[in-house]
Amino acid sequence: MLDKTSLLAGSARFDLCGACSQAAGGRQRSVDDRWIYPAALPDGRTIRLLKVLQTNVCTKDCQYCENRASRDVRRESFSPEELAKLFLSLHRADKAGGLFLSSGVAGRADTVMARMIATAEILRRRHRFHGYIHMKILPGASRAAIERAAQLSNRISINLEAPGPGRLERIAGEKDFLRELLPQTEWIQQVVADPKTRANSHTTQFVVGASGESDREILKWTDWLYKGRGLYRAYYSAYEVPDEDTRLDAPPTPLMREHRLYQSDFLLRKYGFGLDELVFEGTGDLSLKVDPKERWAQEHAEWFPVEILTAPQELLLRVPGLGPVSAKRICSWRRQNGLRGPDDLRKAGLVLKKAAPYLLLKGKPLPIQPSQLALPFSSDSPIPSLAGDLQITPGSNVQVTGARRWLRVPWPRRCTG
């Protein structure tokens, strides 16, 4: 039983159920007790989930997946009774608060979905478990199976994996993007919209970098799913080479690329940005060096500097280093007590080092400490003039005023030096 659990929980690790992975620190994702993963709930709380497959037997031959049909690996399956018992033992030991249930596609999708649904029914009906269950919808599952899964789960999801039919065909030729997956997203949208259904939201996932796609392609489909399918969240999984036998020649995707997609996703969902406002490089990818919000600010000098005492909340959300929570606090505090200086802004949650070059307080630039200047050079020679006779030497205390005070260091790309 322990070996089976280790195998089927380990095989589920690429199906994301939480927030984005850390951008640095290697490719290890956060995991506790080998099979328990932290996940963020809609209300902001974090829950520990047992993430596991019903079976790793699969008739699909998706080249990004270690469980693909053509790979010679040990295959195991849980019966609904076994899996329910495993989860309950972890739940009673206070190790798992919820269940994230997925599966390989072993034959007909509805046959496998029936076993997943039976697992959830045992937990709900027999053991009166009222906690969190997230169930993955398998490609090809019928509407009836989707409806029953939604009645038993708090959230359901189906992975598109690639942005569009052409990209999916490169990595998973047996899946039909247009005739199989897209109709299922529409059924899922309709099912979760029913107030009588337990599940009230749905998600999807993209494998980043496996099919040669650009960030623009991924975010174009994500934006459409948010607007056209009522998607709650998209998750992005940096491609990791599953084994040496895969036919894909794509290298592992940097986790920073995954991180930039999550940041852009937040701009679309929480900050009021439109897809056409995101700044892509010539390849159609996001910058790995600069976060997407700051990249936009660098391209739109006409918006800055912003007077923090009068700017509307929508405008404050455009300032690098300011998020929805800090922008809301600033708008509230300035009505009540005013904002006296940088210390108040820090208390509001503003990242002063990043935001200061884009803000004014009572018409004056916010003070920037010399330690905040990240100068991209090491020579002691003066830097070529940015305006008039102004000369700047590395290490000097610099305050940029006037028409160019929106600039930050390092300088935007159109400036020399």
N, C-alpha and C positions, 0 to 999 in steps of 0.2 A: 504493500500500500504506500509506503514511504517513497519507494523508487518511482512508482506510478505518479504520485503527486508531484515529485520533483521534476519529472519529465514533462508532464502536461502543464504545470505552472510555468516552468522555464520556457516552454514553447509559446506561451501567451505573452511573453514580455514585450514584444514589438507592438502590441495593440495598446495604444495610449489611452489612459483613463483619467489623467490628471492635467496639470498645467504643463507648460513647456519645460523641457529639460534645461538644466543649467548650461549656459553658453560656454563655459570653460571647465577645466578640470577633468579632461578626458571624456571617454564615451560611456562611462558608467552612469546609469540612471538611478534615481533614488529608489531604494527598495529596502524593506525591513523584513527580517525573518524569512528571507528567500522568496516567499510567495505573497507577501503583503505589500501593497503599494499605496501611497497616500494619494488621495484625489480631492479636488476642490468641489464642493457642492455649490449650487446657485446662490445660497444665502451667505457664502463666504466661509463656512465651516469646512474643516478638513476631515475626511473620513478614511479609515484604513480598509482597503478592499482586498479580498482574496481574488486574484486575477488568474483564471485557469481555463483550459480547454476541456470541453466534454470529450473530445477525441482529437488526436493528431493524425488520424487516418484521413487522407484527402485524395480525391480523384482529380483535382485541379493541379496544373503544373505551372504555377506562378513563379517566375524565376527569381524574384526577390525574397521568396519565402523558404525557410529551412524545412518546412513540412510538405513541400511540393511532392507530387506523385512520383516523379522520376528519381527522387533521392532515396538511397538505401539507408533508412534509419529505423530504429525500433519504434513500433507503433503500439499505442495503448489507448484504452477507452475507459471512461467512467460510466457505470450504470447510474441512472437518476438517484437511486437509493444511496449508492456509494458517495456520490458527490454531495448530496444533501447532508449526509452524516459527517463528511469531512468538514464542510463549512460550519455546521452547528458546533462541532468540537472546538474549532478556532474561535467562533463567536462566544461560546460560553467561557472560554479561557481569556476573553477580552483581548484577543489578538486581531480579530477582524470584525469590523462593524457592518460590512456590506459585501456583496458578491458581484464581480464583473465576469460574466459568462460568455465565452466565445467557443468556436469549434472549427475543426477542419470540415470540409464538405465531403463526407463519405457517402457518395452515391447521390440520391435525390435530396435536394435541400430540405424539403418538408419532412423527410424521415428523420434527419438529424435535428431539425428544429423541434420535432415532437419530443425528442429525448431532453433537449434543453428546457422546453416548456414543462415537461414532467418533473424535472429537478426543481423548478420554481414552484410548481404546484405543491410538491411535498413540503417545501419550506413554508409556503403561505397557508395551506389548508391544514396539513397534519400538525405542524409544529408552531403555527400561529406567529411566524416571523413577519414583523411589520416594518423591518428596516429596508435599507437601500439595496436594490438589485438593478444592475445594468445588463441588458441582454443584447448581444450582437445579432443582427438580422443577416442571414446568409444569402449570398447571391442566388437568385432563382426561387426564393421562398415565396409562397402564395400570399395573397392578401389575407386569407383566413389565418394563416400562421402568424402574420405580422400583427393582426388584431388581437390574437390570444396572447402573444408576447407582450404587447402593450398593456393588456389588462393585468398582467402579473408583475411588470417591471416599473420602476420609477423613471427609467430612461431607456430608449432603444437607439441603435445606430446601425448604419451600414457604411462600409468603407468603399469609397470610390477609387482610392489608391493612386489614380493618375488623372491629370486634367484633360479629359476628352477621350474620344474613342481611339484616335490614332496613337496617343501615348500609352493607353492601356493595352492596346494590342501588342506593343513592343515587349511588355513585361508579363502579361497575363492574357495570352491570346484566346483562351477558352471562355473568358468572361465577355459579355456583350454589354457595352456601356450604354448604348442607345435603346436597345430592346429589352434589357434586363434591369440594369442598375437605375437608370433614370426613372422608369415607371415605378420602381420600388420607392424611390425618394418621394414621389408624389403620393403614393399610398400611405407612407409613413407620416407625411405632413397632414393628411386628412385624418388619420387615426389619432394622432396626438392632439389634434384640435378639438376632439370630442371631450367635453367636460366630464363625461362618465368614465373615461379611460384613466387608469392610474398614471401611465406615462404621460408627461406633459411637455417633453422636449426630446429632441433628437440631434445627433451629432454625426460627423463623418471624419475620415482620416485620409491624408495624402502621404504617400511615400515620396520623400524629397530627394531627387537626384538619380533615381533608378532609370527613368525613361528618357533622359536628356532634355527634360522640360525646363522652361525658364520660370523664374519667380512670378513674372507677369502672367503667365498662363495659369499658374496655380491660383493666384489671387483673383484673376478674372472669374474662374469657376466658383471660388469661394464667395465672392461678392454676389454672384448670381444666385447661389444657394441661399444666402442670407435673405435676399430680396424676393426670390421666386419660390423657394421651398420652405421658408420659415425655419431655417437651420438655427439651432441654438449656438453651436460652436463647431469650428473646424479644428482638427488636430493635425500636426505636421510631424512626421517621423523621418529623421535623417536616415538615408539609406545606409545600411551596414551590409557588407558582403556576407551572405549567409554561410557560404562554404566555397571550397575551391572548385567544385563541380558546376557551379552556376554558369549559364551561357551568357549572362550579362557581363559586359566589359566595363561597366561604370565603376569608378573608384568610390571609396567611402565618402559620404557627404559631410563636410565640416558642420559641427553642431552650431557654429555661429550662423550658418545659413538658415538652419531651422529656427534659431532665436530671432533672426531678422524677420522671418515670416510671421512669427507670433507677435512681434512688435507692430508690424503693419496690420495684422489682423485686428489688434486692439485699436489702432487708429480708425479702422473702418467701423468697428462695432461701438466704441466708447467715446471717440473724440470728434466725431462728425466729419471725418475726412471722406472724400470720394475717391474711388479707384483711380480716376484720372489725375488726382493730385499727388499720388505717390511718385517718387522720383526713382526711375530705373536707369541703370547704366546701359551702354550700347548693346550689351548681350541680352537685355531684358531682365537681368537679375538686380537685386538690391545690393547696395554697397555693404561690404562686410566690415569696412572701417568705421563708418558713421551710421548711427541709428537712423531709421527712416524719418522720424520727426525732425531731427536736427538737419538732416539732408534737405528736407523741404524748406526749413527756415533759411538755410544757406542760399537757396535759390529764390527766396522772396524777401529781399531786403526792404521792399516797399512797405511791408507790414510792421517793421520794427524801427525803433524801440517802442514798446507798449507801456503806457502809463498804468501802473498796477492799481492805482486808486480809483480809476474811472472805467477801465476796460471791461466790457461785458464778459461773462463767463465763457461764452463761445470763443472769444478772442484769446482769453487766457489759456485755453486748452491748446492753442497753437504754439505756445511758448515752450521750447525745450526745457525739460526739468520740472514741468508742471503737469500733474495728472488730474483726473476728475475730482478726487477727494480734496487735494490741496487747492484747486481752483474754487471749489464750493466753499471751503473754509475761508479763503481770502475774501470772497464776496460777502460772506456772513460777518466776518470780523471787522471789515472796514465800515460796515453799516453800524456796528455796535460800538466799537472802541477805537477804530482807526488802526492803521498800521504804522508803527513808529520807525521801524528799521529792519535790517537783515535778520535780527534775532526772531522777530515776530514771523517773518517769512519761513525761517527754518522750522519754527514750531508748527506752522501750517502744513509742513510736509514738502515744501519746495526744495528742490536740489539746487542750492544757490550757485554752486560752482558752474553748473550748466546753464542756469536761467539768467544769471546776472547780466551778461552782455546783451540780452534782448529786452531788458526792462528799464523803466524809469520809476522813481519814487519821488513824488512832488516835483516832477520835471527834471530831476537830476539822475544821472547814472548811479546805479548801485555800486558801492565800493567793491573793488576786486583786489584781493590780497595777492602779492607777488607770487606766492606759492601756488596760486590757482592758474598761473600762466604756463601752459604746456608748450614751450617753444620748440619748434621742429628743427633745431640746429644746435651746434656746440661751439662754433667759432666765436671769438671775441670781437670780430670786426662788425662795424655797424651794418644794419640791414638797409637795403635801398629804401628811399623815401616812399611813404604811403600817401602823404598829403603835404605839399609845400616843402618846407625845410625840415619837417619832422624826421629825426633820426632816432632809432631805437637800438639799444645795445642789449644783448642777452643778459638777464639778471637785473635789469633796471626796473624801477617801479613805474608801471605804465598806466596811464588813464587816457583812453581814447574818447574824445568828445566831438560834438558837432555832427555833421552828416554821416560820419563813419562810426559812430559809437556803437552801432549794432554789431560790429565785427567782433569775432571771438578769436582766440589764439588756440590752435593753429589757424592761420588766415584762410578764408574761403578760397577756392581754387582759382578764381579769376584775379586774385591779387598776387603780385610777385613777392619773392622773399620768403 
